[in-house]
Structure formats: C-alpha cells, structure tokens
Amino acid sequence: MNEIKIMGNLGRDPELRYTGQGTPVLSFSLAHTERSKNREPRTQWFRVLLWGKLAEWFGETRLHKGQRVIVFGRIEQNQWEDKEGVKRMEVQIHANQVYTVASQEPQEPSGSFFPEE
C-alpha cells in the first residue's frame, strides 16, 4: 500500500499546465517541517501533483504560496541526470485529496475537494 497524508506550506504559487494529451496537471512545492523538543526543526520538500478535475478545480487561483494544506495521495521518487551529468532525485506526491487549513494551528480542514471519478 502506498499512501501518504502530509501537512505543510506551499513553497511557491501553483502552476497549471496540460499534458500533450490535454490532461490538466497542477504542481506546487510543499514544505513539511518536523518539530521536536530534542532537536532543531527539519524541513523536507515535496513536489505535489494534482491531475484532471482536481487540478482544474484548484487551478492557479485557489492555492497560493505560504498557504497551509493537508495532502492525501501516493508518493513516488523520480531520479534523472541533468544536462551537466549530475544525478538528481525528487520526491513527488500524486494527490487525490487536498484540504486547505485556516490557521497555523490546524484543527479541522477548512475546505476540500473530492473529484468524482
């Protein structure tokens, strides 16, 4: 089973684009910071992808840089070699549910979207 639920803040405004087949895809970076009493906070970055109706619904206007969200989906790790021959790695979350959180002290999600399949 490959499932993830993660809360964090958008690192940049989302970007809506379309695949060659016309499928909408929305992408944004998500910063998740772990805090512990015994050590310094540690931030991990993820690239979040929303597809189809979910991507269109959120579009480029419903989410913005700095906004706190809860993302549900599956996680993938992609590796490639850049133009200079350096090996790169990126962790992606393919989201199937997204909740916006109204405050910095999250209790209950303030908005959501469940696409109809």
Secondary structure, 3 states (H helix, E strand, C coil): CCCEEEEEEECCCCEEEECCCCCEEEEEEEEEEEEECCEEEEEEEEEEEEEHHHHHHHCCCCCCCCCEEEEEEEEEEEEEECCCCCEEEEEEEEEEEEEECCCCCCCCCCEEECCCC
